[in-house]
Amino acid sequence: MPQPVLDIVALRSLTAVADCGGFHRAARALSLSQSAVSQHVRRLEKTLGHPVVEREGRGTRFTPEGRLLLEQARRILAVHDEAVRTLLDRDGDTVTIGSTEHAADQFLPRLTAAVQDVRPGCRVRFRIDRSARLVEAVERGSVDVAVYVTEAAATEGTPVGGLPLTWHAVPGWEPPRAPAPVPLVAIEDPCAIRRRAIATLAAQGVSATVVGDAGYLAGVLDIARTGQGVALLAAVGPAPDGLTPYDGLPAVPPIPMSALARPGADPATVEAAFAAVRDVLVGVR
């Protein structure tokens, strides 16, 4: 019996659905039709024998099997893209940009425009990962420029501003009455924003407990959409589908962000990229 194969193109569509918040936005980001993206996801489901994405109202929700596949898909794509870059793109003008999931939909378009303004015609690739892994990728040279949460990595990089954070929950959500703890949904440890959420509430004497966590932001959003708890999210751009800002908990200060460029990167490209990140963060103060 032949070994099942996970199609790279389909995996890229799956991660786009998670990163963009739905099939329509994913299709637009990938320059594909929505039906093509849907077919890619169905192909993965057929391979695995399980549904990975389900409709929930106007949005989408990743199943437990889907969240596990998404985590593995990111790893597969990172290795695949690094191999392509190393083996096939030595003479091509390609820039690889890395970002945390937090506000990636705001950072990446601005970074792309800034880089292509300095280097017309260059191809831009993306890598979305945890901060520490992004720094490692920059230091290895497989990512040219990365933007990440400063305290989540051992390398400070260049400070580029603070990422505003706001509590989000389903419309009408209310926490249980004290002394019951506030139910939180967060990315699994280690996560600087998770720590920031718990520490802020503790400093104000508000007890809290994590009722659901996930390896990536898509899973956090899926759990929050069930109404089980409140999530601390980047307050950049529109609220995720199915969620709305919640102002019934103590305000959380912005979390510092850094940018880092690989050794030997083009100075003009680096300057343009760093300025683009600063512009995004200044624009949401």
N, C-alpha and C positions, 0 to 999 in steps of 0.2 A: 504494500500500500504506500503510495507516495507521501512524503512528508508535507504537512500543510505549510503554506508560505504566506507571510504577511506582506502585502503589496506596499512598497514604499510610497507610491502616489496616494494610495488610500490612507496610509498613516498620516501623510501630510494634510490631507483633508480633515481627518479626525482632529488633529491638533489645532487646525484653524477653527473648527467649530467651537472648541474649548476656548481658544484665545480671543475669538471675535464675538462670542456669546450667541451663536446660532448659525443655522445653515445659510440664511440669506447673506449675512455679513461675511461668512467664510467664503462663500462663492464669489462675492465682490472682491475680497482681498486676494483670492487666487486667480481671478480673471476666468472663472468657470461658471457654468450654469448651475443653478441650485439643484437641478435634477442630477447633474454629474456628481456633485458633492454627496448627495443622498445615495447614489449608486455606490460610491466608494465606501461609505459607511456600511451599507447593506452587505457589500462584499466581505468586509471584515467580520461582520456578524455571522455570515455563512461559514467563514473559515473557523471561527471560534465555537459556533454552535450556540451562541447566547446573544441576546440583544445588548447593545452597548450604549445606545442613546435612545431616550424615549421623549415623546412630546409631553409637555406639561403646560397646559394653558397656551399662552402665546410664545412660550420659551421652550427650552430643551433641558433634559436632566440626564446626567450620566448614571448608568446603573453601576453597581459595585464592580461587575466585570469590566465595564467601560472605563471606570477610574483606574483600574489596574492596567488595562491596555494602554490608556493614555500615558501613564507613567513610563511604561516600557517603550511606547512609541517615541517619546522624547529622547530617550537614550539611544534608540536605534537611529533616529534621524540625525542626532548629533554626531554619532560615529560615521554614518554614511556621508554626511556633508563634509566632515573633516577629511575623509578619504578622497572624495571627489576633488576637494580643493587641493590636496597634496598631489594627487596623481594626474589630474587633468587640467588644472587651472594655473599652472605655474607661470604661464605667459599671459594670462588674462588679467584684466583690471577688475578685480573683485574685492569688495569690502564686506567683511562679516561683522555684523553688529549684534551684540548681546544685551539682553535686558532681563530683569526679573519680571515675573508675571504682573506685579503691581504696576498699574498704569501703562503697561506695554502698548496698549492700543493708542495711547497718546504719544509715547516716546518714539516708537518705531517710524511712523510716517514722517515726523519732524526730522528725525535723524537721517532718514533716507533722502529727503529733499535737500538737507544741508550738505550731505556727502556728494550727491549728484550735482549740486550747484558748483562745488569745487572741482569735481572730477566728472565732467559730462560723459555719458555713455558707459560709466562703470556699472557693473552688476552689484546689487546689494543682497546679501544673504542675512538671515536672522537666526539667532539662537536664543531661546527663552529657557532660563534655568535658574536654579538657586544662586544666590549671590556668591557664595564660596566657590561653587563650580565655575561660575563665570570668570572670577579672578584667576583661577587655575588655568582656564582656557586662554585668557589673555596672556598669561605668563608663558604658556606653551607656544603661543603664536598662532593658535587656531581661531581666535577671535581678535579682530582688530581694535574694536572699541566696545566697552561695556558700561552700562549704567546699572547700579546696584545699591542695595541698602548698606550703608557704611558699616554699621555695627554687626552685620551678619557675615562679614569677611575679615580675615586677618590683615589684609592690605587696605589702608585707608584710601588711597587714590587721591583724586582731586575733588574737593567739596564742590558740589554744584547746586546746593539748595536743600530745602526740606520738602518732603512729600506729605501733603496734608492727609489726615486720616479722619474718617467719620464712621460712626456706627451705622450699620445697615440691617434691615430686617424686612419681613413681608409687611405689606400695608396693614395697619391696625394692630400690629404685634405689641404686646405688653409683657414685661417680665413678671414672674410670680411675686407675690407680696413677700416682703422681708418677714422673717429672717431667711426665707428660702433663697439660695444663691442664684445669681443671674446666669442663665444658660448661654454659654459661648460656643461659637463654631469657629474653628481656626485651622490654619495649615499646621501639620504635625511638627513637633520639635525636630531639629532646631529652627526656630522662626522668630526673628526680631519683632515682627509686628504682633505675633501671639504674646510674646513676653511683654510688649508695651501695653497691650490690652489688659492683661492680668495685673501688671504693676500699677497702672493708672487707677483701676478700680480699687485695688487694695489700699492705695495711698488715701483714697477718699472713704475708706471704711466700708466699701461695698464688697460683699462676698460674691464669688463667682466660681463656676465650675465648667470645664470643657465637656460638652455633651456630644460633640461630634468633631472629628478632624479628618483631614485628607492630605495626601502627598502634594497635591497641586491645587491652585486656586479654583479650577473648575469644580472640583469635588466640594470645596467649601461653599461655593455658590449653590450647588445642588442641594446640600443639606440645609442651608439657610432658607431656601425657597420652600422647604417643607414646613417652616414655621417653628422648628424645634429650638431655635436660638438666634442670637444676634451675632453679627460678624463685624470686625473692624476692618474696613477696606479703604483703599486709596480714594480720596475725594477729588479725582481728576476726571473730567468728562462726565457723561450721563451715568446715572445709576445703572447697575446691571439689571437686565430684564427680570421682572418679578420682585425686585427689592426696592426699598426706598430709604432715604436717610432717617435715622431715629435719633431724636435729640433728648431722650429721657435719661441718658447716662452722662457721667462726667466727660467733659471735652478732653480729647487726647492731643497733645502737641505734635506738630509735624515731626517726622522721623528723617534724620539726615541721609542724604543720598550722595554717592560718589560716582565719578567716572574714571575709567582707566583705559589707557591705550597700550597696545603691545610695543615692546622695544623696537625702535626703528621705524615706527609708523610715520607716514607722511605728516609733517607738522601742520600744514594747512588743513588737511582732512581732520586731524585731531582737534584743532582749534574750532573748526566749524561744527563738529559734532558736540563738543562740550558746550558751545554757545547755544546750540539748539536745545539741549537738555535744560540749561539754565532758563531759557525763554519759556519752556513749558511750565517749569516750577514757579517762575515769577508770575506767570499769567493766571495762576490759580490761588494767589495769596488773597 
